[in-house]
Amino acid sequence: MYFCLNCVVIMVACSVGEQHFLKGGIAQELRTDGRKRLTYRHTYVETGVIPQANGSARVRIGGTDVIASVKAEIGRPSSLQPDKGKVAVFIDCSPTAEPTFGGRGGEELSSELALALQKCLLGGKSGAGAGINLSSLLIKEGRVCWDLYIDGLVISSDGNLLDALSAAIKAALTNTALPKVQVSAEVADDEQPEIDISDEEYQQFGTSSVPIIVTLTKVGEHYIVDATEEEESQMSSAVSISVNRAGHICGLTKRGGSGLDQSVILDMISVAKHVSETLMNKLDSKISKIHKQLVDSIVYGSLFKVEIKHNKLHEKIVISFGSRD
């Protein structure tokens, strides 16, 4: 499944000397910030940052800072898909993060990012490659379902926005729990059934199939991961690959005018699988604490019988990993 992404690169002015220095460093496996070509910047993750949401997370990769939140509401399945729930993704690029985000430029970038992330999570029209099983959001066929609203906010931007947002969404979904819902007995088709939402029983949202995105950016004769804005300004092409826990490719997009040989793309996919596995292992090992807190919350009492700020599911969990260079 392929998706289009046209306007994620923010141009940074570089002198000729700076361009030679940047490209020469990448060619010698030494980027301007000291990283190797396939090394991510220091990555920081915090969950439960928005207590009013069903799940939320903040991710910082170097100077790129984003927040994702998940809000679950009771809805009605569409007539075209009566056996599935619904998911919508919205991205807001704050003008304070980057001056070019103001006005039409920010709106176009927000729309492009939201479309790419939605296709990453839901797959193509057939549902192939979907990271979220919409059938799992169904409560009663044709009558009641969960509607998930996923919102992303770009607080600051220093390149690699798509990867950061995908990681934040995955972490926010891991932090999400849906209460058990009981639907009343059969009623007429034109009547909405009565719904009882539990205060005590919850089900954690499954994220094993939710992918993260790894973008490989070609600068000069080599490609790198986690490009900064400065590096992105010198790219000839970039390939963004979404990979799930099983190593399956859920989506792929290429941007930039320079062509790539098939062998190079296959090599990029292999690298993306390896990099994504390393990142997800680190991420999963840290945020597994959320699972324990969720179980403790269910065992020892209702999540909603205390004030939301005391909700154990949404207590802050802060983790960090990656290069500090």
C-alpha positions in Angstrom: 0.0 0.0 0.0 1.4 3.3 -1.1 0.5 6.8 0.1 1.4 10.2 -1.2 3.3 12.8 0.8 4.3 16.0 -0.9 5.0 18.9 1.5 6.7 17.6 4.7 10.1 19.1 4.0 10.7 22.5 5.4 13.5 24.3 3.5 16.5 25.6 5.4 18.9 27.9 3.7 22.5 26.5 3.6 25.5 28.1 2.0 27.6 26.2 -0.5 30.2 25.5 2.1 27.6 24.3 4.6 26.2 22.0 1.9 29.6 20.5 1.2 30.3 20.0 4.9 27.0 18.4 5.5 27.2 16.0 2.6 30.9 15.2 3.2 30.2 14.3 6.8 27.4 12.0 5.8 29.6 10.3 3.2 32.2 9.7 6.0 29.6 8.3 8.5 29.8 11.4 10.6 26.8 13.8 10.6 27.0 17.4 11.8 25.6 16.4 15.2 28.0 13.5 15.6 25.6 10.7 14.7 26.2 7.9 12.2 23.9 7.6 9.2 21.5 5.1 10.8 21.4 6.5 14.3 18.4 8.4 15.8 18.7 11.4 17.9 18.0 11.2 21.7 14.3 10.2 22.0 12.1 11.1 24.9 8.6 9.7 25.5 6.0 10.7 28.1 2.5 9.1 28.4 -0.6 10.4 30.1 0.1 14.0 29.3 -3.6 14.9 28.7 -5.7 13.5 31.6 -9.0 14.4 29.8 -8.2 12.1 26.9 -8.6 8.3 26.8 -4.9 8.1 25.9 -2.1 10.5 25.2 1.7 10.7 24.7 4.4 13.2 24.0 7.5 12.4 21.9 10.6 14.4 21.4 13.2 13.3 18.8 16.0 15.8 19.0 14.4 19.3 18.4 11.2 17.8 17.1 8.4 17.8 19.7 4.9 16.4 19.2 1.9 15.4 21.2 -0.8 12.8 20.3 -4.1 12.2 22.1 -6.9 9.6 21.6 -10.5 10.5 22.4 -13.1 7.7 22.3 -16.8 8.4 21.8 -19.8 6.2 21.3 -21.0 6.4 17.7 -23.0 4.7 15.0 -21.4 2.5 12.3 -21.6 3.8 8.7 -24.2 2.1 6.5 -21.3 1.0 4.2 -19.4 -0.7 7.0 -22.0 -1.7 9.6 -19.6 -4.2 11.2 -16.8 -1.7 11.9 -16.0 1.3 14.1 -14.4 4.5 12.9 -11.0 6.3 13.3 -10.2 9.8 12.3 -6.7 11.5 12.4 -6.2 15.3 12.7 -2.9 17.0 12.8 -2.2 20.6 13.8 1.1 22.2 13.0 1.5 25.1 15.4 2.9 28.3 13.9 5.1 28.7 17.0 6.9 25.5 16.0 7.9 26.9 12.6 7.1 30.3 11.0 6.2 28.6 7.7 3.3 26.7 9.5 1.3 29.9 9.6 -1.5 30.3 7.1 -2.0 28.1 4.1 1.4 26.4 4.4 0.6 25.0 7.8 -2.9 23.9 6.7 -1.5 22.0 3.7 1.2 20.3 5.8 -1.3 19.3 8.5 -3.6 17.8 5.9 -0.7 15.8 4.2 0.5 14.5 7.5 -3.0 13.5 8.7 -3.7 11.7 5.4 -0.4 9.8 5.5 -0.9 8.8 9.2 -4.5 7.8 8.6 -3.5 5.5 5.7 -0.7 4.2 7.8 -3.2 3.2 10.5 -6.1 2.1 8.4 -4.4 0.8 5.2 -5.9 1.2 1.7 -9.5 1.1 0.7 -9.6 -2.7 1.1 -8.1 -2.4 4.6 -4.9 -4.2 3.5 -2.0 -3.3 5.8 -4.2 -1.7 8.4 -2.6 -1.2 11.8 -6.0 -0.8 13.6 -8.7 -3.5 13.2 -11.9 -1.4 12.9 -14.0 -4.5 13.7 -12.5 -4.4 17.2 -14.2 -1.1 17.7 -17.7 -2.5 17.0 -20.1 -2.8 20.0 -23.3 -3.8 18.2 -23.5 -4.4 14.4 -25.2 -1.6 12.6 -26.1 0.2 15.8 -23.2 1.1 18.2 -19.5 1.4 17.8 -16.5 3.3 19.1 -15.3 6.4 17.2 -11.7 7.1 17.9 -10.4 10.7 17.3 -6.6 10.8 17.1 -5.2 14.3 17.4 -1.6 15.3 16.8 0.1 18.6 17.6 3.5 19.7 16.4 5.0 21.8 19.1 8.5 22.3 17.6 10.0 21.1 14.3 13.5 20.1 13.5 12.9 17.4 10.8 11.5 13.9 10.8 7.9 15.0 11.7 6.2 11.9 10.2 8.3 9.4 12.3 7.8 11.4 15.5 4.0 11.6 15.0 3.7 7.9 14.3 5.7 7.1 17.4 3.5 9.5 19.5 0.3 7.9 18.1 1.5 4.4 18.9 2.4 5.4 22.4 -0.9 7.2 22.9 -2.9 4.2 21.7 -0.9 2.0 24.2 -2.0 4.4 26.9 -5.7 4.0 25.8 -8.3 1.9 27.6 -12.0 1.6 26.5 -14.7 1.0 29.1 -17.0 -2.1 28.7 -20.3 -1.2 27.1 -23.6 -3.0 27.5 -26.3 -2.4 24.9 -30.0 -2.8 25.8 -32.2 -5.5 24.3 -33.5 -5.2 20.7 -35.3 -2.0 19.8 -36.8 -0.8 16.5 -34.4 0.1 13.7 -35.2 3.8 13.9 -34.5 3.9 17.7 -31.2 4.2 19.3 -30.6 1.5 21.9 -29.9 2.3 25.5 -26.2 2.1 26.5 -24.6 1.4 29.8 -20.9 2.4 30.1 -19.1 0.6 32.9 -17.1 2.5 35.5 -15.2 -0.6 36.6 -14.4 -2.8 33.6 -12.0 -1.7 30.9 -10.1 -3.2 28.0 -6.8 -1.9 26.9 -6.5 -1.0 23.3 -4.4 -3.5 21.3 -1.4 -2.0 19.6 0.6 -5.1 18.4 -0.3 -4.4 14.8 0.0 -0.6 15.0 3.1 0.4 12.9 5.7 3.1 13.3 7.1 5.0 10.4 10.8 5.0 9.5 11.9 7.6 7.0 15.2 7.1 5.1 16.4 10.3 3.4 19.0 10.3 0.6 21.5 13.1 0.9 24.3 13.0 -1.7 25.1 9.3 -2.4 23.9 8.0 1.0 20.7 7.7 2.9 20.2 8.5 6.6 17.5 8.0 9.2 16.0 10.8 11.4 17.1 13.7 9.2 17.2 17.2 10.7 15.6 20.1 8.9 19.0 21.1 7.6 19.6 17.6 6.3 16.1 17.4 4.7 16.8 20.7 2.9 19.7 18.9 1.0 17.8 15.6 0.2 17.4 14.4 -3.3 14.7 11.9 -2.3 13.2 10.2 0.8 11.3 7.0 1.4 8.9 6.7 4.4 8.1 3.1 5.4 5.6 2.0 8.0 6.5 -1.3 9.7 4.5 -3.2 12.4 5.8 -5.4 15.2 5.7 -8.5 13.0 8.0 -6.8 10.5 5.3 -6.4 7.9 5.4 -3.4 5.6 2.1 -1.5 6.1 2.8 1.4 3.7 5.5 3.1 1.7 5.9 6.5 0.1 8.6 8.2 -1.8 9.0 11.9 -2.2 11.6 14.0 -4.1 12.4 14.2 -7.8 15.4 11.9 -7.8 14.7 8.3 -8.9 15.9 5.2 -6.9 16.8 1.8 -8.2 14.7 -1.1 -7.1 17.7 -2.6 -5.4 18.2 0.6 -3.4 14.5 0.6 -2.3 14.7 -3.0 -1.2 17.8 -2.2 0.8 16.0 0.7 2.4 13.1 -1.5 3.3 15.5 -4.0 4.9 17.1 -1.2 6.9 13.7 0.2 7.9 12.7 -3.2 9.3 15.9 -3.4 11.4 15.6 0.1 12.7 11.9 -0.1 13.5 12.5 -3.4 15.4 15.2 -1.8 17.5 13.0 1.3 18.3 9.9 -0.7 19.0 11.8 -3.1 21.4 13.1 -0.1 23.3 9.7 1.6 23.3 7.7 -1.5 24.3 10.1 -2.5 27.1 9.6 0.9 28.7 5.9 1.5 28.2 5.1 -2.0 29.4 4.8 -0.2 32.7 1.5 1.1 31.4 0.1 -2.4 31.2 0.9 -3.1 34.8 -0.7 0.2 35.9 -3.8 -0.6 33.9 -4.1 -4.0 35.6 -3.6 -2.5 39.0 -6.3 0.1 38.3 -8.8 -2.6 37.3 -7.9 -4.9 40.2 -7.9 -2.3 43.0 -10.9 -0.2 41.9 -12.7 1.9 39.4 -10.6 4.2 37.2 -13.4 6.8 37.3 -14.4 6.7 41.0 -11.6 9.1 41.8 -10.7 12.4 40.3 -9.2 12.1 36.9 -5.9 13.5 38.0 -5.6 10.4 40.3 -6.5 8.0 37.5 -3.6 5.5 37.5 -3.9 4.8 33.8 -3.1 8.4 33.1 -0.4 9.0 35.6 2.7 10.3 33.9 5.3 7.7 32.8 8.5 9.3 31.4 11.1 7.3 29.5 14.0 8.2 27.3 16.4 6.3 25.1 18.7 6.8 22.2 21.9 8.8 21.4 22.7 11.9 23.5 25.4 13.0 21.1 
